[in-house]
Amino acid sequence: MSQNVPITVAHGDGIGPEIMAATLLILGEAGARVEIETIEIGEKVFLRGHGSGIEPGAWESLRRTKVFLKAPITTPQGGGYKSLNVTTRKMLGLYANVRPCASYHPFVDTKHPGMDLVIVRENEEDLYAGIEYRQTDDVYQSLKIISRPGTEKIVRYAFEYATRHNRRKVTCFTKDNILKMTDGLFHKVFDEIGAQYPAIEKEHWIVDIGAAKLADTPEAFDVIVLPNMYGDILSDVAAQIAGSVGLAGSANIGDQCAMFEAIHGSAPRRAGQNVANPSGLLLGAVMMLVHIGQPDVAERVHNAWLRAIEDGVHTSDIYVAGVSRDKVSTTEFARAVADRLGLVPERLKAVSYRAAPRETIASVAASRHRAKKALVGVDVFVHWRGGSPDQLGEQVESLSGGDLRLSMISNRGVLVYPGGFPETFCVDQWRCRFLPRTEGGTITHGQIIALLQRIGNAGLDSIKTENLYTFDGELGYSLDQGE
Ligand code: NAD
């Protein structure tokens, strides 16, 4: 018998303690070889003045055990409280959010009987880097950050997951017809890494039509890998159309640590009534058992759970008269699952985890290519509400100096000078693009500083600059509509 594996457990808020008790009862009776360290997170910790909902001692436990089974928490209303989930993901480097969404037809009501897919969402980058600014009276900005190593990790994880779990296809969703550089990189890396997995079918969808297809025909998908924001939105859609948000669990995986949870929140209105469905957290715990190398226990628990669902033992959120047999409480449901340990479902497909090889850590390409980088221009954003684009154009032209030339001004990404349309609506943030006077030349940081000085001396408010580079001769910046 292998040694017990230390895990950190948080009972959370609202229905959290009830569904965690149910989950731990089943894990205990299934023979999970774990040693539990309990930490407190969530509402009480927030209200004690810890803005991130977790105390320093709790981090110590998490960094020691590296495995976190977490019940949902309540984030108190009002400002100043950070999302504990986002903090935990970033601090522990949990780059992959894995969310299986399956329907359990005909035992749980669903419009999509054949649905069985897994969403693999990038968890650390994209707009969730949370880097935001207010720049002018009119304009706020959020930075969308997509990195090559971050993308390589998540895409490789998705293909490795598909291989381990005998999935036949991996689909990538991006918006690279518009976001050619950020989402374009995601798509490119998907193609590069996908080519290393010849046995797996690959496809790419533009996220808007892909989302429509997902909502309409989810059975057409198998594993879907996607950037953070699309993944956040579409994983909720997928869970909901599978049957109920109460049924899905999720794993947050990093190179060193991992966190497992239900996808739903703390459902405060259902708290303390012994009615909540513990299935989401239990299925999160099943993923944890596979992760810590106990696929035998994971399989026993998952199959017993499938059998209980199939036997019509349902909590009130999924109870349908005529389909379900018994409407049960949280504790009765836990008992029903525990009593079925050792059984497998008769009509639903039984799961098998034993054959699956252990999780491998997604590696980033060892030799990262260093491109030849050249500074070929600068965009200076100015806050200005003086008049027409032509007036600004004339003023800024005169500030270019002998070595630089104003190549264009754009407003919200649309060229407005020279030769803009009077119909184009403008806000008070203008992007002025300066290039060297010599075609194909480069510029220096010193020239940029001198330019900013001239702009400032002329009474214009430069709110930010963005350097324009080429990488091995390839443009490292987008051109404007109309440029
Ligand atoms: P919620 O997921 O708690 O509830 C949404 C709906 O689903 C409610 O009608 C609820 O009763 C039902 N529901 C959810 N889980 C259920 C279960 N296990 N059994 C039966 N019914 C269930 O979402 P919400 O109401 O928007 O948020 C409540 C609190 O949870 C908020 O404070 C929010 O910040 C927090 N939250 C936490 C997490 C997390 O810790 N991972 C995630 C989402 C929301």
Boltz pocket constraint, residues with backbone or C-beta under 6 A from the ligand:
constraints:
  - pocket:
      binder: B
      contacts: [[A, 15], [A, 19], [A, 71], [A, 72], [A, 73], [A, 74], [A, 75], [A, 76], [A, 85], [A, 245], [A, 246], [A, 261], [A, 262], [A, 263], [A, 264], [A, 265], [A, 266], [A, 267], [A, 268], [A, 269], [A, 270], [A, 275], [A, 276], [A, 277], [A, 278], [A, 279], [A, 280], [A, 317]]
      max_distance: 6.0
